[in-house]
Amino acid sequence: MEGVVGLLRKMKNAKEGRVRDNVVPTAEARRVEELFKALGRMSWESFVQHRLPEDLKGSLGGVEGPGGGV
Protein backbone atom coordinates (compact mmCIF):
# COMPACT_ATOMS: atom_id res chain seq x y z
CA MET A 1 0.00 0.00 0.00
CA GLU A 2 2.84 2.43 0.79
CA GLY A 3 4.19 2.07 -2.75
CA VAL A 4 0.84 3.07 -4.24
CA VAL A 5 0.44 6.00 -1.85
CA GLY A 6 4.00 7.10 -2.63
CA LEU A 7 3.35 6.99 -6.36
CA LEU A 8 0.10 8.94 -5.98
CA ARG A 9 1.96 11.50 -3.85
CA LYS A 10 4.64 11.90 -6.52
CA MET A 11 2.02 12.21 -9.25
CA LYS A 12 0.09 14.82 -7.25
CA ASN A 13 3.24 16.84 -6.57
CA ALA A 14 4.28 16.67 -10.23
CA LYS A 15 0.81 17.75 -11.37
CA GLU A 16 0.96 20.72 -8.98
CA GLY A 17 4.47 21.67 -10.15
CA ARG A 18 6.11 20.90 -6.81
CA VAL A 19 8.92 18.72 -8.15
CA ARG A 20 12.26 19.87 -9.48
CA ASP A 21 13.24 16.80 -11.45
CA ASN A 22 11.26 14.12 -13.17
CA VAL A 23 10.84 11.89 -10.12
CA VAL A 24 7.60 10.24 -11.20
CA PRO A 25 8.14 6.88 -12.90
CA THR A 26 6.43 7.65 -16.18
CA ALA A 27 5.41 4.09 -17.02
CA GLU A 28 3.88 3.54 -13.58
CA ALA A 29 2.07 6.89 -13.66
CA ARG A 30 0.67 6.05 -17.09
CA ARG A 31 -0.60 2.71 -15.77
CA VAL A 32 -2.36 4.46 -12.89
CA GLU A 33 -3.96 6.96 -15.29
CA GLU A 34 -5.02 4.15 -17.64
CA LEU A 35 -6.50 2.15 -14.76
CA PHE A 36 -8.64 5.05 -13.59
CA LYS A 37 -9.65 5.81 -17.18
CA ALA A 38 -10.64 2.17 -17.76
CA LEU A 39 -12.69 2.15 -14.56
CA GLY A 40 -14.42 5.28 -15.81
CA ARG A 41 -15.69 6.37 -12.42
CA MET A 42 -13.27 9.16 -11.52
CA SER A 43 -9.79 10.44 -12.22
CA TRP A 44 -6.83 9.57 -10.05
CA GLU A 45 -6.72 13.23 -9.00
CA SER A 46 -10.31 13.05 -7.76
CA PHE A 47 -9.54 9.80 -5.96
CA VAL A 48 -6.59 11.37 -4.13
CA GLN A 49 -8.58 14.48 -3.29
CA HIS A 50 -11.85 12.89 -2.17
CA ARG A 51 -11.65 9.14 -1.65
CA LEU A 52 -8.24 8.32 -0.24
CA PRO A 53 -8.73 7.31 3.39
CA GLU A 54 -8.00 10.14 5.82
CA ASP A 55 -5.10 8.30 7.45
CA LEU A 56 -3.32 8.08 4.10
CA LYS A 57 -3.95 11.68 3.05
CA GLY A 58 -1.37 12.85 5.56
CA SER A 59 1.32 10.98 3.70
CA LEU A 60 0.29 12.84 0.54
CA GLY A 61 1.15 16.13 2.18
CA GLY A 62 -0.72 18.95 3.83
CA VAL A 63 -3.53 16.97 5.43
CA GLU A 64 -3.19 15.35 8.83
CA GLY A 65 -4.47 11.87 9.37
CA PRO A 66 -6.04 10.55 12.58
CA GLY A 67 -2.60 9.76 14.00
CA GLY A 68 -1.40 13.34 13.71
CA GLY A 69 0.79 15.14 11.25
CA VAL A 70 3.43 13.93 8.91
N, CA, C and O atoms as a DFTB+ gen file, in Angstrom:
280 C
 N C O
     1  1       0.828      -1.189       0.000
     2  2       0.000       0.000       0.000
     3  2       0.875       1.257       0.000
     4  3       0.535       2.235      -0.666
     5  1       1.981       1.251       0.725
     6  2       2.841       2.431       0.789
     7  2       3.390       2.801      -0.579
     8  3       3.552       3.983      -0.883
     9  1       3.680       1.801      -1.409
    10  2       4.186       2.075      -2.748
    11  2       3.174       2.810      -3.604
    12  3       3.528       3.714      -4.361
    13  1       1.914       2.420      -3.484
    14  2       0.841       3.066      -4.242
    15  2       0.646       4.496      -3.748
    16  3       0.531       5.426      -4.546
    17  1       0.609       4.666      -2.425
    18  2       0.443       5.999      -1.851
    19  2       1.612       6.891      -2.252
    20  3       1.419       8.060      -2.584
    21  1       2.820       6.341      -2.221
    22  2       4.002       7.100      -2.628
    23  2       3.926       7.541      -4.078
    24  3       4.262       8.679      -4.406
    25  1       3.485       6.645      -4.943
    26  2       3.348       6.991      -6.361
    27  2       2.280       8.066      -6.553
    28  3       2.489       9.019      -7.303
    29  1       1.147       7.918      -5.885
    30  2       0.097       8.939      -5.984
    31  2       0.599      10.284      -5.470
    32  3       0.272      11.325      -6.040
    33  1       1.393      10.272      -4.396
    34  2       1.956      11.504      -3.850
    35  2       2.877      12.163      -4.872
    36  3       2.808      13.373      -5.087
    37  1       3.734      11.367      -5.498
    38  2       4.644      11.902      -6.523
    39  2       3.875      12.463      -7.708
    40  3       4.217      13.522      -8.235
    41  1       2.833      11.747      -8.125
    42  2       2.025      12.212      -9.249
    43  2       1.324      13.525      -8.906
    44  3       1.277      14.445      -9.723
    45  1       0.781      13.605      -7.692
    46  2       0.092      14.820      -7.247
    47  2       1.067      16.001      -7.211
    48  3       0.757      17.087      -7.700
    49  1       2.236      15.777      -6.631
    50  2       3.242      16.844      -6.567
    51  2       3.697      17.276      -7.952
    52  3       3.890      18.468      -8.187
    53  1       3.872      16.337      -8.873
    54  2       4.283      16.667     -10.234
    55  2       3.187      17.468     -10.932
    56  3       3.472      18.442     -11.629
    57  1       1.942      17.059     -10.745
    58  2       0.814      17.752     -11.367
    59  2       0.704      19.193     -10.862
    60  3       0.329      20.095     -11.611
    61  1       1.035      19.396      -9.585
    62  2       0.955      20.723      -8.984
    63  2       2.246      21.524      -9.150
    64  3       2.362      22.634      -8.630
    65  1       3.221      20.958      -9.880
    66  2       4.465      21.672     -10.146
    67  2       5.391      21.781      -8.956
    68  3       6.200      22.706      -8.883
    69  1       5.287      20.847      -8.017
    70  2       6.110      20.899      -6.814
    71  2       7.303      19.947      -6.855
    72  3       7.819      19.563      -5.806
    73  1       7.742      19.566      -8.034
    74  2       8.924      18.719      -8.148
    75  2       9.944      19.406      -9.044
    76  3       9.594      20.068     -10.021
    77  1      11.202      19.237      -8.691
    78  2      12.263      19.871      -9.481
    79  2      12.687      19.005     -10.661
    80  3      12.889      19.498     -11.770
    81  1      12.814      17.736     -10.408
    82  2      13.241      16.799     -11.448
    83  2      12.098      15.852     -11.755
    84  3      11.093      15.812     -11.045
    85  1      12.264      15.104     -12.806
    86  2      11.256      14.119     -13.172
    87  2      11.397      12.911     -12.246
    88  3      12.102      11.955     -12.570
    89  1      10.729      12.958     -11.101
    90  2      10.843      11.890     -10.118
    91  2       9.705      10.883     -10.210
    92  3       9.722       9.866      -9.517
    93  1       8.729      11.150     -11.047
    94  2       7.598      10.236     -11.204
    95  2       7.953       9.201     -12.266
    96  3       8.257       9.553     -13.406
    97  1       7.914       7.917     -11.888
    98  2       8.141       6.876     -12.898
    99  2       7.041       6.950     -13.958
   100  3       5.887       6.617     -13.689
   101  1       7.402       7.378     -15.134
   102  2       6.428       7.648     -16.184
   103  2       5.566       6.438     -16.525
   104  3       4.349       6.564     -16.665
   105  1       6.178       5.279     -16.659
   106  2       5.409       4.086     -17.022
   107  2       4.393       3.744     -15.933
   108  3       3.252       3.397     -16.239
   109  1       4.794       3.837     -14.680
   110  2       3.878       3.541     -13.582
   111  2       2.747       4.567     -13.515
   112  3       1.589       4.204     -13.312
   113  1       3.080       5.836     -13.685
   114  2       2.071       6.894     -13.661
   115  2       1.065       6.682     -14.792
   116  3      -0.139       6.858     -14.601
   117  1       1.559       6.309     -15.954
   118  2       0.673       6.048     -17.089
   119  2      -0.274       4.892     -16.788
   120  3      -1.452       4.935     -17.144
   121  1       0.253       3.850     -16.126
   122  2      -0.595       2.709     -15.772
   123  2      -1.705       3.129     -14.805
   124  3      -2.850       2.696     -14.933
   125  1      -1.351       3.974     -13.840
   126  2      -2.362       4.462     -12.894
   127  2      -3.431       5.254     -13.636
   128  3      -4.624       5.049     -13.413
   129  1      -3.010       6.153     -14.512
   130  2      -3.959       6.955     -15.285
   131  2      -4.846       6.068     -16.154
   132  3      -6.052       6.296     -16.245
   133  1      -4.253       5.055     -16.795
   134  2      -5.020       4.146     -17.642
   135  2      -6.012       3.331     -16.819
   136  3      -7.133       3.086     -17.264
   137  1      -5.607       2.913     -15.627
   138  2      -6.499       2.148     -14.764
   139  2      -7.727       2.974     -14.386
   140  3      -8.856       2.494     -14.487
   141  1      -7.509       4.201     -13.956
   142  2      -8.643       5.045     -13.587
   143  2      -9.518       5.363     -14.801
   144  3     -10.741       5.437     -14.691
   145  1      -8.883       5.548     -15.956
   146  2      -9.646       5.813     -17.179
   147  2     -10.492       4.595     -17.559
   148  3     -11.647       4.737     -17.961
   149  1      -9.913       3.398     -17.430
   150  2     -10.641       2.172     -17.762
   151  2     -11.808       1.950     -16.799
   152  3     -12.870       1.475     -17.202
   153  1     -11.608       2.292     -15.538
   154  2     -12.686       2.148     -14.563
   155  2     -13.816       3.131     -14.857
   156  3     -14.989       2.832     -14.633
   157  1     -13.445       4.311     -15.363
   158  2     -14.423       5.284     -15.814
   159  2     -15.244       5.967     -14.735
   160  3     -16.209       6.663     -15.050
   161  1     -14.893       5.790     -13.493
   162  2     -15.693       6.370     -12.417
   163  2     -15.173       7.741     -11.982
   164  3     -15.963       8.643     -11.700
   165  1     -13.867       7.899     -11.927
   166  2     -13.267       9.161     -11.516
   167  2     -11.806       9.163     -11.926
   168  3     -11.239       8.123     -12.262
   169  1     -11.211      10.334     -11.894
   170  2      -9.794      10.441     -12.215
   171  2      -8.965      10.101     -10.978
   172  3      -9.476      10.080      -9.858
   173  1      -7.688       9.838     -11.199
   174  2      -6.829       9.572     -10.049
   175  2      -6.732      10.801      -9.166
   176  3      -6.608      10.682      -7.947
   177  1      -6.788      11.993      -9.775
   178  2      -6.716      13.233      -8.997
   179  2      -7.917      13.340      -8.056
   180  3      -7.770      13.705      -6.889
   181  1      -9.101      13.021      -8.571
   182  2     -10.310      13.052      -7.760
   183  2     -10.237      12.013      -6.649
   184  3     -10.666      12.267      -5.524
   185  1      -9.695      10.848      -6.966
   186  2      -9.541       9.801      -5.957
   187  2      -8.651      10.280      -4.818
   188  3      -8.992      10.114      -3.647
   189  1      -7.509      10.876      -5.162
   190  2      -6.590      11.367      -4.135
   191  2      -7.254      12.457      -3.302
   192  3      -7.120      12.485      -2.079
   193  1      -7.963      13.345      -3.969
   194  2      -8.582      14.481      -3.288
   195  2      -9.744      14.073      -2.381
   196  3      -9.880      14.590      -1.272
   197  1     -10.593      13.131      -2.861
   198  2     -11.847      12.891      -2.168
   199  2     -12.028      11.503      -1.566
   200  3     -12.806      11.343      -0.625
   201  1     -11.339      10.511      -2.076
   202  2     -11.647       9.143      -1.651
   203  2     -10.532       8.448      -0.879
   204  3     -10.779       7.442      -0.213
   205  1      -9.338       8.957      -0.957
   206  2      -8.240       8.320      -0.245
   207  2      -8.537       8.392       1.247
   208  3      -8.878       9.462       1.752
   209  1      -8.418       7.290       1.955
   210  2      -8.727       7.313       3.389
   211  2      -7.953       8.417       4.109
   212  3      -6.806       8.708       3.770
   213  1      -8.587       9.016       5.091
   214  2      -7.999      10.139       5.822
   215  2      -6.613       9.830       6.374
   216  3      -5.739      10.697       6.356
   217  1      -6.396       8.614       6.863
   218  2      -5.102       8.295       7.448
   219  2      -3.991       8.244       6.407
   220  3      -2.817       8.348       6.763
   221  1      -4.327       8.089       5.148
   222  2      -3.323       8.080       4.100
   223  2      -3.109       9.454       3.495
   224  3      -2.053       9.709       2.917
   225  1      -4.090      10.352       3.615
   226  2      -3.955      11.684       3.049
   227  2      -2.771      12.423       3.659
   228  3      -2.110      13.197       2.967
   229  1      -2.495      12.203       4.917
   230  2      -1.366      12.852       5.561
   231  2      -0.056      12.538       4.866
   232  3       0.820      13.398       4.777
   233  1       0.089      11.333       4.379
   234  2       1.323      10.982       3.696
   235  2       1.397      11.590       2.308
   236  3       2.450      11.553       1.671
   237  1       0.277      12.158       1.821
   238  2       0.289      12.840       0.536
   239  2       0.622      14.316       0.694
   240  3       0.777      15.035      -0.293
   241  1       0.729      14.753       1.917
   242  2       1.150      16.133       2.178
   243  2       0.015      17.063       2.484
   244  3      -1.008      17.064       1.799
   245  1       0.198      17.865       3.528
   246  2      -0.716      18.948       3.833
   247  2      -1.940      18.604       4.636
   248  3      -2.547      19.501       5.221
   249  1      -2.334      17.347       4.695
   250  2      -3.531      16.972       5.432
   251  2      -3.128      15.980       6.516
   252  3      -2.461      14.984       6.238
   253  1      -3.532      16.252       7.735
   254  2      -3.189      15.354       8.831
   255  2      -4.169      14.196       8.878
   256  3      -5.367      14.365       8.651
   257  1      -3.643      13.025       9.175
   258  2      -4.474      11.866       9.371
   259  2      -4.848      11.746      10.835
   260  3      -4.454      12.591      11.638
   261  1      -5.597      10.718      11.203
   262  2      -6.041      10.553      12.583
   263  2      -4.884      10.435      13.570
   264  3      -5.028      10.798      14.738
   265  1      -3.750       9.936      13.115
   266  2      -2.605       9.758      14.005
   267  2      -1.780      11.009      14.167
   268  3      -0.760      10.963      14.855
   269  1      -2.151      12.108      13.586
   270  2      -1.396      13.338      13.709
   271  2      -0.790      13.734      12.390
   272  3      -1.189      13.249      11.332
   273  1       0.163      14.607      12.463
   274  2       0.789      15.141      11.254
   275  2       1.820      14.234      10.676
   276  3       2.065      13.136      11.177
   277  1       2.419      14.695       9.624
   278  2       3.428      13.928       8.908
   279  2       4.759      14.158       9.558
   280  3       5.766      13.605       9.115
